[in-house]
Amino acid sequence: MISAVRNSMFETPATDPVSGPAEPSTPRALPTNASGMGRDEFLKMLVAQLKNQDPLNPMDGKDLAAQLAQFSQVEQLIQMNESMTAAATSQANMQAAIEALQTAQDERAAEMASLVEGQMAVATVGKTGVTTGDELYVNRDGSGTIVVDTGTKKGTGRLSVFNEKGERVVQATTTIGEGNQAIDLATFKLDPPLAGGKYTYKFEVATDGDQFSGAKTYTVGRITGLRYEQGNPILIIGDKLSVPMSALTQIRG
């Protein structure tokens, strides 16, 4: 009987089981520092640690030396980072200045080149210009000049002249040398003589009795005028032929 009473005194009373959904635990908010621990934060933490240490059990000298050494390393890293940032900023500013200077120099060079080209173009008016082509300009007195490049060929050269309809009006031959050369129309015995005006021509060379083969031809004419297109000088050769200044291969007096 006594045993039963004793057992009933120490028995844990029954409890009802927990019912319902478990309540979510609230996450613990931790302090954050977006910029990380800096020099000032580290120094404040060290001072606070020294103030609040136990007088009967002070901080070990080795620990203090280790923390001071760590602070020194942090200080050096911060200074190094500041130096690198300043150097990078200085380099970026210098690069921007160099690029701006290069742009200004390029613009000045372009303006100077355009000015020089314009002055040269004005000086060519009244002179004879040579450019790639097959047009032939004959003066009123029947005089004129052709420029051809025979390369390494030399021997008999044959000139064929055509009118605006593409009809051949005259053909004549002469002895020709190698390379690029100007030939006066008086060199040929043109029959009939050419009247003043604009023609096209073809020049061929035959070496040692071989068949004739074409040579490179050029258009030669007096530069009679000048105009500008988008700032670029355009020379007028003869009455109608327009040639960019850069397309001239020769300028003759």
C-alpha positions in Angstrom: 0.0 0.0 0.0 2.8 2.4 1.0 4.6 1.4 -2.2 1.7 2.2 -4.4 1.2 5.6 -2.8 4.9 6.4 -3.2 4.8 5.4 -6.9 1.7 7.6 -7.5 3.5 10.6 -6.0 6.4 10.4 -8.4 4.5 9.5 -11.5 4.5 12.3 -14.2 1.0 13.4 -14.9 -0.1 12.6 -18.4 -0.3 15.5 -20.9 -2.3 15.8 -24.1 -0.3 15.6 -27.3 0.5 18.9 -29.1 -1.9 19.5 -32.0 -1.9 22.0 -34.8 0.9 23.3 -37.2 4.2 24.1 -35.7 4.9 27.8 -35.3 7.9 29.0 -37.4 10.8 30.2 -35.4 11.9 33.8 -36.0 15.3 34.0 -37.5 17.9 35.8 -35.5 18.9 39.1 -36.9 22.7 39.5 -37.1 24.4 42.9 -37.3 25.7 43.6 -40.8 28.2 46.1 -42.1 28.0 46.6 -45.8 31.5 48.0 -46.0 33.1 45.4 -43.7 35.2 46.2 -40.6 37.4 49.1 -41.2 40.3 50.7 -39.4 38.1 52.7 -36.9 35.8 49.8 -36.1 38.8 47.5 -35.4 40.5 50.2 -33.1 37.3 50.8 -31.2 36.8 47.1 -30.6 40.4 46.8 -29.3 40.0 49.8 -26.9 36.8 48.4 -25.6 38.4 45.0 -25.0 41.3 46.6 -23.1 38.8 48.7 -20.9 36.6 45.8 -20.0 39.3 43.2 -19.3 39.4 41.5 -15.9 42.0 43.2 -13.7 42.7 39.9 -12.0 43.1 38.1 -15.3 44.4 40.7 -17.8 44.9 40.0 -21.5 47.9 38.0 -22.3 50.7 40.1 -23.8 51.0 37.7 -26.8 47.3 38.1 -27.6 47.6 41.9 -27.4 50.7 41.8 -29.7 48.9 39.6 -32.1 45.9 41.9 -32.3 48.2 44.9 -32.7 50.0 43.2 -35.5 46.7 42.4 -37.1 45.7 46.0 -36.8 48.9 47.0 -38.4 48.3 44.6 -41.3 44.7 46.0 -41.7 46.2 49.5 -41.7 48.7 48.6 -44.4 46.0 46.9 -46.5 43.8 49.9 -46.3 46.6 52.3 -47.3 47.6 50.0 -50.1 44.0 49.9 -51.4 43.7 53.7 -51.2 47.0 54.0 -53.1 45.9 51.6 -55.8 42.5 53.3 -56.1 44.2 56.7 -56.4 46.6 55.3 -59.0 43.8 53.7 -61.0 41.9 57.0 -61.0 45.0 59.0 -62.0 45.7 56.5 -64.8 42.1 56.7 -66.1 42.3 60.5 -66.0 45.6 60.4 -67.9 44.2 58.0 -70.5 41.1 60.2 -71.0 43.4 63.2 -71.5 45.6 61.4 -74.0 42.5 60.2 -76.0 41.2 63.8 -76.0 44.5 65.1 -77.1 44.8 62.5 -79.9 41.3 63.3 -81.1 42.2 67.0 -81.2 45.4 66.3 -83.1 43.6 64.1 -85.6 41.0 66.8 -86.2 43.8 69.4 -86.6 45.7 67.1 -89.0 42.6 66.6 -91.1 41.9 70.3 -91.3 45.5 71.0 -92.2 45.5 68.3 -94.9 42.2 69.6 -96.3 43.6 73.2 -96.4 46.9 72.1 -98.1 44.9 70.0 -100.6 42.6 72.9 -101.4 45.6 75.2 -102.0 47.3 72.7 -104.2 44.0 72.2 -106.2 43.8 76.0 -106.8 47.4 76.0 -108.0 46.7 73.3 -110.6 44.2 75.3 -112.5 45.6 76.1 -115.9 48.1 73.2 -115.8 47.8 69.8 -117.4 46.4 67.0 -115.3 47.0 63.3 -115.9 44.6 60.6 -114.6 43.8 57.0 -115.5 41.5 56.8 -118.5 41.3 56.7 -122.3 40.0 60.2 -123.1 42.0 62.4 -125.5 41.6 66.1 -125.7 42.8 67.8 -128.9 43.3 71.5 -129.1 41.9 73.7 -131.8 45.2 73.6 -133.7 45.3 69.8 -133.7 47.9 69.5 -130.9 47.6 67.2 -127.9 49.3 64.7 -125.8 48.7 61.1 -124.7 50.4 59.3 -121.7 50.8 55.5 -121.9 52.6 52.8 -119.9 54.0 50.0 -122.0 55.6 48.2 -119.1 58.6 46.2 -120.4 57.4 46.3 -124.0 59.1 48.4 -126.7 58.9 48.5 -130.4 56.1 49.6 -132.7 53.3 51.6 -131.0 49.9 51.9 -132.6 47.5 54.7 -131.8 43.8 54.3 -132.6 41.5 57.4 -132.1 37.7 57.1 -131.9 34.9 59.8 -132.0 32.0 60.1 -129.6 30.1 57.4 -131.6 32.9 54.9 -131.1 33.9 55.1 -134.7 37.6 55.0 -135.5 38.6 58.2 -137.2 42.4 57.7 -137.5 45.1 55.2 -136.8 48.9 55.7 -136.9 52.1 54.1 -135.6 55.4 55.2 -134.1 58.4 53.7 -132.4 57.9 53.4 -128.6 60.1 52.7 -125.7 59.5 51.0 -122.3 57.6 52.3 -119.3 55.4 55.4 -118.6 55.8 58.1 -121.2 54.1 61.1 -122.7 53.8 61.2 -126.5 53.0 64.3 -128.5 50.4 63.8 -131.2 52.8 65.5 -133.6 54.9 62.3 -133.3 52.3 60.5 -135.3 51.5 61.1 -139.0 47.8 61.5 -138.5 45.9 61.3 -141.7 43.5 63.0 -141.6 44.6 65.4 -138.9 42.4 65.6 -135.8 40.1 68.5 -135.3 39.9 70.1 -131.9 37.6 68.3 -129.5 37.2 65.3 -127.3 38.0 61.7 -128.4 38.8 58.3 -126.9 41.8 56.3 -127.9 43.6 52.9 -127.6 47.3 52.3 -127.6 48.9 49.0 -128.5 52.5 47.7 -128.7 54.1 45.0 -130.9 57.6 43.7 -130.2 59.7 42.2 -132.9 56.9 41.7 -135.3 54.6 40.1 -132.8 50.9 40.8 -132.6 49.8 44.1 -131.0 48.8 44.0 -127.3 47.2 46.8 -125.3 49.1 49.2 -123.1 47.8 51.2 -120.1 46.4 54.5 -121.1 45.9 57.8 -119.3 43.7 60.8 -119.8 45.6 64.1 -120.3 43.9 67.5 -120.4 44.2 71.1 -119.3 42.7 71.7 -115.8 40.1 74.4 -116.5 38.2 74.7 -113.2 37.7 73.6 -109.7 34.7 72.9 -107.4 34.2 71.3 -104.0 32.1 68.4 -103.1 31.7 67.8 -99.3 34.9 69.7 -98.7 36.9 67.7 -101.3 38.4 69.5 -104.3 37.1 68.2 -107.7 39.2 69.3 -110.8 37.6 69.9 -114.2 39.7 68.7 -117.1 38.7 70.1 -120.5 35.0 71.0 -120.7 33.3 68.3 -118.8 35.6 65.7 -117.2 35.5 65.9 -113.4 38.4 64.3 -111.5 39.0 64.2 -107.7 42.3 65.8 -106.8 43.4 62.5 -105.3 42.8 60.7 -108.6 45.5 62.7 -110.5 48.7 60.7 -111.2 50.7 63.6 -112.6 50.5 67.4 -113.0 52.3 68.9 -115.9 53.1 72.6 -116.3 
